Amino acid sequence: MAQEVKLWLAETRYRQKKYKQAQTLYNQYVINAAATDANYGRGNYGLGYASYQLREYFTALAAFNKAANAADITGTLRADTYNRIADCHYYNRDFAKAETFYSKALALGTANGDYAVYQQAVMRGLQGSQSDKIALMDELVAKYPQSAYAPKALYEKAQAYEAQGKHAQTQHTFEKLMGAYPQSEEARKGQLQLALLLNSMGKTAESRQQYEALIRKFPSSEEAKVAVDDLKRIYASEGRLGELSALLKSAGSNYEINESEMAQLTFEAAENEYLDKGKTDGLKKYLKQYPNGNGVAQASFYIAEAASQNGDTTEALDYVKQGVGEGSRRGVRRVGAGYAGRFADCKEAVCKGAREFREIGEEGYVDLQQEPCGARIAARG
């Protein structure tokens, strides 16, 4: 009678999520129980679960193995025990043994076969067989289309295709996932991954469409947050940040873009275009849109540098003056009244001035020495 009380207390503690106490009570029960006792398997099954919840997988494995061989563990309960044995092997990084026990659970033909197939497929992938993983995920979706693991299976199938470098199949599988299980967590994750894939393939317009659709469907999700961050860069490079701001408002998104961030993103996009392609159109547009922006001085020096390299010393000088004037307004002072005049006669100085301005930033002081064709800019604390 005292033994049965321990078992009852152990089950009570487990339901209360007091797993350490439950583990102790289950352990006391099985130590004093004979293998022929009616609840021997049930005690080890409970000990396995309590240890599993504590992430003590070797202890859990030993208990589940004893439970699997007990007379009172049959049918669905035995299939579940095999699945937990497999899980323990998985967490102990023994994927081959894990797959063996998932197969044993599946062979019993019980209702939880979907989990066993799913995990079996994952094990194949972890062992390097993406083709087998794909085949098993297809089997799961075909046999258990209403299972909670069906959308997970499609998501993992797409990941397997991506691991094989098969972008077209990856895209098709993500699209199938989004169509078949549109409200699932995996659909959100899949649409985000699809947008990222399309962007990496240079399909910017298609990528943008997926990001936008994700934001409209799930405006407050974590996936939408990532989508917004990626769209900021895309829209900024296209000079369309205002449209993105309007989209976020219309979708009821929790994420927004304030004026300061829009200015910074516009500058960064223009800067990248200049550094990558040598184009200054974006920089000039930025100066018009945000004449008081933090990047005005830097943008001016970039344009001056480009103009100087193209032999247009007049434009170079104009933008150098604008950059130095903006720098002065922000706490950067110029020494040497004759310096600007010498820029007109020396395009090397313009380029050097732009480069050195970038190096010191706008935090310190700029001292422009009056040295012909070799103006030296030094930072002072």
BAVODO-94387 format. One record per residue (C-alpha): residue in three letters; x, y, z. Coordinates in steps of 0.1 Angstrom, whole numbers, plus 5000, padded with zeros to 4 digits. Layout:
ALAXYZ/...
END
This chain:
MET500050005000/ALA502850245008/GLN504350174974/GLU501150274956/VAL501050594977/LYS504450684964/LEU503450624929/TRP500250844933/LEU502351124950/ALA504851104922/GLU502151144895/THR500651434915/ARG504051614917/TYR504551564880/ARG501151724871/GLN502152014894/LYS505352044873/LYS507451974903/TYR509751744883/LYS512551694908/GLN510151584935/ALA508351364911/GLN511651214900/THR512651134936/LEU509250964944/TYR509250764911/ASN512750654918/GLN511850544953/TYR508950344939/VAL510850154911/ILE513850074934/ASN511449884957/ALA509249734930/ALA509649394913/ALA509649364875/THR506449154879/ASP504649424898/ALA501449554881/ASN502649914879/TYR506449854874/GLY506349984838/ARG504150274848/GLY506650374875/ASN509550364851/TYR507550544824/GLY506850824849/LEU510550834861/GLY511550864824/TYR509251154819/ALA510351334851/SER513951294842/TYR513251394806/GLN511651724818/LEU514851784839/ARG516851724807/GLU518651434823/TYR518551224792/PHE520750934802/THR518650874833/ALA515450914813/LEU516750674787/ALA517450404813/ALA513950434827/PHE512150434794/ASN514050124783/LYS512749944814/ALA509250074807/ALA509349954771/ASN509949594783/ALA507249594810/ALA504049404806/ASP501849704816/ILE503149924788/THR501349834756/GLY499849984725/THR499950364723/LEU501750384756/ARG504550164742/ALA504750364710/ASP505150674730/THR507850514751/TYR509750424719/ASN509450784707/ARG510850904741/ILE513750654739/ALA514350794704/ASP514251154716/CYS516751074743/HIS519150924717/TYR518551234696/TYR519551464725/ASN522551244732/ARG523551294695/ASP523150924686/PHE521050984655/ALA521150624642/LYS519750474674/ALA517150754675/GLU515950664640/THR515750294650/PHE513350364678/TYR511250604658/SER510850324633/LYS509850094662/ALA507150344673/LEU505950374637/ALA505749994632/LEU503149974661/GLY500650154638/THR499250384665/ALA497750724662/ASN501050914669/GLY502750774638/ASP503051134624/TYR505551224651/ALA507650914644/VAL507750974607/TYR508651344612/GLN511451264636/GLN512750984614/ALA512951224585/VAL514851474607/MET517351204617/ARG517951124580/GLY518751484573/LEU521051504603/GLN522851204590/GLY523451374556/SER520651214535/GLN518551514524/SER516851294497/ASP515651044523/LYS514451334545/ILE512451484516/ALA510851144508/LEU509851084544/MET508351434548/ASP506351374516/GLU505151044532/LEU504051234563/VAL502051494544/ALA500351224523/LYS499451004553/TYR498651274578/PRO497551584560/GLN495651714591/SER498551654615/ALA500251944633/TYR503451804619/ALA502351844582/PRO503252214579/LYS506452134598/ALA507251864573/LEU506752104543/TYR508952364560/GLU511752104567/LYS511351974531/ALA512052314518/GLN515052344540/ALA516352014527/TYR516052134491/GLU517852454501/ALA520652244516/GLN520952074482/GLY521152404464/LYS517852344446/HIS516352694447/ALA513452634424/GLN512252334444/THR512752534476/GLN510552814463/HIS507852574451/THR507752394485/PHE507552714505/GLU504652834482/LYS502952494487/LEU503252534525/MET501852884524/GLY498852764503/ALA498052454522/TYR498552584558/PRO498352964555/GLN497753034592/SER500452814606/GLU503652934622/GLU505552744596/ALA503752944568/ARG505053274584/LYS508553134587/GLY508352994552/GLN507253314536/LEU510053504553/GLN512553244542/LEU511153264507/ALA511553634506/LEU515153604518/LEU515853334491/LEU514353544463/ASN516453844475/SER519653634475/MET518853524439/GLY518553894428/LYS514753874424/THR514254194444/ALA510754274431/GLU509453924440/SER511253934473/ARG509554264481/GLN506154124473/GLN506653834497/TYR507854074525/GLU504854304519/ALA502354014519/LEU503853884551/ILE503554224568/ARG499854254557/LYS498953904569/PHE500853904602/PRO501654264610/SER502754214646/SER504753884642/GLU508453854647/GLU508753754610/ALA507154084601/LYS509754264622/VAL512554094601/ALA510654174569/VAL510354544578/ASP514054564585/ASP514954404552/LEU512354614533/LYS513954934548/ARG517154864529/ILE515254764497/TYR512955074497/ALA515755304507/SER517855184477/GLU514855264455/GLY514155604471/ARG510655484482/LEU510855484520/GLY507655694522/GLU505755414505/LEU507055164531/SER505955394559/ALA502455414544/LEU502355034540/LEU503154984577/LYS500355224588/SER497755064565/ALA498654714577/GLY498354814613/SER501954714620/ASN503554774654/TYR506654874635/GLU507255224620/ILE509855444605/ASN510455784620/GLU511856084602/SER515356054617/GLU515555684606/MET514255764571/ALA517056024568/GLN519755784580/LEU518555504557/THR518355734527/PHE521955844534/GLU523255484538/ALA521555374506/ALA523155674487/GLU526455614503/ASN526455244493/GLU525455344457/TYR528455574456/LEU530955334471/ASP529755044450/LYS529055214417/GLY530555564419/LYS527155724414/THR526256054432/ASP522556094422/GLY521455944455/LEU523756164475/LYS522456484458/LYS518856374463/TYR519656314500/LEU521056674503/LYS517856814489/GLN515556594510/TYR517456634543/PRO519456954542/ASN519956934580/GLY520656564581/ASN523556404600/GLY525156284568/VAL525256624549/ALA528956694554/GLN529956344544/ALA527656344514/SER529056674503/PHE532656544505/TYR531656224485/ILE530256444457/ALA533256664458/GLU535556364455/ALA533656234425/ALA533556574408/SER537356614413/GLN537956274398/ASN535856374368/GLY537856694364/ASP535056924375/THR536957134400/THR534157404402/GLU531557154414/ALA534156994436/LEU534957324453/ASP531257404458/TYR530657084476/VAL533857104496/LYS532657444508/GLN529257294517/GLY530857004535/VAL533257224555/GLY530457474563/GLU528157194575/GLY531057054595/SER531657394611/ARG527957414620/ARG528157074638/GLY531257154658/VAL533957094632/ARG536157404627/ARG538257504597/VAL541557684601/GLY543157844571/ALA541258094550/GLY543258024519/TYR542557644519/ALA539357644499/GLY540957854472/ARG543757604468/PHE541157324462/ALA540357484429/ASP543857434417/CYS544557094431/LYS542056804427/GLU544256574446/ALA543556784477/VAL539856744472/CYS540056364472/LYS542356364501/GLY540156594520/ALA537156364514/ARG539056054525/GLU540456204556/PHE537156354566/ARG535656004565/GLU538455874587/ILE537956124615/GLY534156164613/GLU532356464627/GLU533156404663/GLY536456584665/TYR537856904651/VAL539256954616/ASP542357154612/LEU542957234575/GLN546657344573/GLN547557584546/GLU549757344526/PRO549657364488/CYS548157054471/GLY548556844502/ALA546056974527/ARG546456784559/ILE543456724580/ALA544056634616/ALA541656534644/ARG541956704677/GLY540256584709/
END
